[in-house]
Amino acid sequence: MAEIADIVAREILDSRGNPTIEVDVVLDSGA
């Protein structure tokens, strides 16, 4: 089972200008 190696979160604005959270999750398998 893969484990989480890193998490990167950022706040972006959607098409209506509402703040939204976008998250990248990196697994130890490199996926």
N, CA, C and O atoms as a GROMACS GRO file, in nm:
protein
  124
    1MET      N    1   0.084  -0.119   0.000
    1MET     CA    2   0.000   0.000   0.000
    1MET      C    3   0.088   0.125   0.000
    1MET      O    4   0.185   0.133   0.076
    2ALA      N    5   0.056   0.220  -0.085
    2ALA     CA    6   0.136   0.343  -0.096
    2ALA      C    7   0.109   0.435   0.023
    2ALA      O    8  -0.002   0.442   0.076
    3GLU      N    9   0.213   0.505   0.063
    3GLU     CA   10   0.200   0.604   0.170
    3GLU      C   11   0.218   0.743   0.113
    3GLU      O   12   0.285   0.761   0.011
    4ILE      N   13   0.158   0.841   0.179
    4ILE     CA   14   0.170   0.980   0.134
    4ILE      C   15   0.309   1.032   0.169
    4ILE      O   16   0.352   1.024   0.284
    5ALA      N   17   0.379   1.085   0.067
    5ALA     CA   18   0.514   1.139   0.087
    5ALA      C   19   0.511   1.290   0.106
    5ALA      O   20   0.592   1.345   0.179
    6ASP      N   21   0.416   1.358   0.039
    6ASP     CA   22   0.411   1.504   0.046
    6ASP      C   23   0.271   1.552   0.008
    6ASP      O   24   0.203   1.489  -0.073
    7ILE      N   25   0.230   1.663   0.067
    7ILE     CA   26   0.103   1.726   0.033
    7ILE      C   27   0.130   1.874   0.011
    7ILE      O   28   0.192   1.940   0.095
    8VAL      N   29   0.082   1.927  -0.102
    8VAL     CA   30   0.096   2.070  -0.131
    8VAL      C   31  -0.043   2.125  -0.157
    8VAL      O   32  -0.114   2.076  -0.245
    9ALA      N   33  -0.083   2.225  -0.079
    9ALA     CA   34  -0.216   2.286  -0.096
    9ALA      C   35  -0.200   2.432  -0.133
    9ALA      O   36  -0.108   2.500  -0.088
   10ARG      N   37  -0.293   2.479  -0.217
   10ARG     CA   38  -0.292   2.621  -0.254
   10ARG      C   39  -0.435   2.668  -0.269
   10ARG      O   40  -0.524   2.590  -0.302
   11GLU      N   41  -0.454   2.796  -0.245
   11GLU     CA   42  -0.586   2.855  -0.264
   11GLU      C   43  -0.591   2.920  -0.401
   11GLU      O   44  -0.504   3.000  -0.435
   12ILE      N   45  -0.691   2.886  -0.480
   12ILE     CA   46  -0.709   2.944  -0.613
   12ILE      C   47  -0.850   3.002  -0.621
   12ILE      O   48  -0.933   2.977  -0.533
   13LEU      N   49  -0.876   3.079  -0.725
   13LEU     CA   50  -1.010   3.133  -0.747
   13LEU      C   51  -1.075   3.055  -0.861
   13LEU      O   52  -1.015   3.036  -0.966
   14ASP      N   53  -1.199   3.010  -0.839
   14ASP     CA   54  -1.269   2.938  -0.945
   14ASP      C   55  -1.324   3.036  -1.049
   14ASP      O   56  -1.298   3.156  -1.040
   15SER      N   57  -1.400   2.986  -1.145
   15SER     CA   58  -1.447   3.070  -1.256
   15SER      C   59  -1.540   3.181  -1.210
   15SER      O   60  -1.559   3.279  -1.282
   16ARG      N   61  -1.598   3.168  -1.092
   16ARG     CA   62  -1.686   3.273  -1.039
   16ARG      C   63  -1.614   3.365  -0.941
   16ARG      O   64  -1.675   3.456  -0.885
   17GLY      N   65  -1.486   3.340  -0.921
   17GLY     CA   66  -1.409   3.424  -0.829
   17GLY      C   67  -1.416   3.379  -0.685
   17GLY      O   68  -1.373   3.451  -0.595
   18ASN      N   69  -1.470   3.260  -0.661
   18ASN     CA   70  -1.478   3.208  -0.525
   18ASN      C   71  -1.347   3.137  -0.488
   18ASN      O   72  -1.292   3.062  -0.569
   19PRO      N   73  -1.298   3.161  -0.366
   19PRO     CA   74  -1.176   3.091  -0.324
   19PRO      C   75  -1.200   2.940  -0.313
   19PRO      O   76  -1.301   2.895  -0.258
   20THR      N   77  -1.106   2.864  -0.366
   20THR     CA   78  -1.116   2.718  -0.370
   20THR      C   79  -0.980   2.660  -0.333
   20THR      O   80  -0.877   2.721  -0.362
   21ILE      N   81  -0.979   2.544  -0.271
   21ILE     CA   82  -0.853   2.479  -0.235
   21ILE      C   83  -0.819   2.374  -0.340
   21ILE      O   84  -0.903   2.291  -0.377
   22GLU      N   85  -0.694   2.378  -0.389
   22GLU     CA   86  -0.642   2.277  -0.480
   22GLU      C   87  -0.529   2.206  -0.407
   22GLU      O   88  -0.443   2.271  -0.347
   23VAL      N   89  -0.527   2.074  -0.411
   23VAL     CA   90  -0.428   1.997  -0.335
   23VAL      C   91  -0.359   1.897  -0.426
   23VAL      O   92  -0.425   1.826  -0.503
   24ASP      N   93  -0.226   1.890  -0.416
   24ASP     CA   94  -0.147   1.786  -0.483
   24ASP      C   95  -0.100   1.689  -0.375
   24ASP      O   96  -0.042   1.731  -0.274
   25VAL      N   97  -0.124   1.561  -0.395
   25VAL     CA   98  -0.078   1.458  -0.302
   25VAL      C   99   0.023   1.371  -0.375
   25VAL      O  100  -0.007   1.314  -0.480
   26VAL      N  101   0.144   1.361  -0.319
   26VAL     CA  102   0.251   1.280  -0.379
   26VAL      C  103   0.267   1.154  -0.294
   26VAL      O  104   0.282   1.161  -0.172
   27LEU      N  105   0.264   1.039  -0.361
   27LEU     CA  106   0.280   0.912  -0.292
   27LEU      C  107   0.426   0.869  -0.294
   27LEU      O  108   0.503   0.911  -0.381
   28ASP      N  109   0.463   0.783  -0.198
   28ASP     CA  110   0.602   0.736  -0.194
   28ASP      C  111   0.637   0.650  -0.314
   28ASP      O  112   0.755   0.626  -0.341
   29SER      N  113   0.537   0.603  -0.388
   29SER     CA  114   0.562   0.525  -0.509
   29SER      C  115   0.591   0.615  -0.629
   29SER      O  116   0.625   0.567  -0.737
   30GLY      N  117   0.577   0.747  -0.610
   30GLY     CA  118   0.605   0.842  -0.716
   30GLY      C  119   0.481   0.880  -0.797
   30GLY      O  120   0.490   0.963  -0.888
   31ALA      N  121   0.368   0.822  -0.766
   31ALA     CA  122   0.244   0.852  -0.840
   31ALA      C  123   0.189   0.988  -0.801
   31ALA      O  124   0.086   1.031  -0.853
   0.00000   0.00000   0.00000
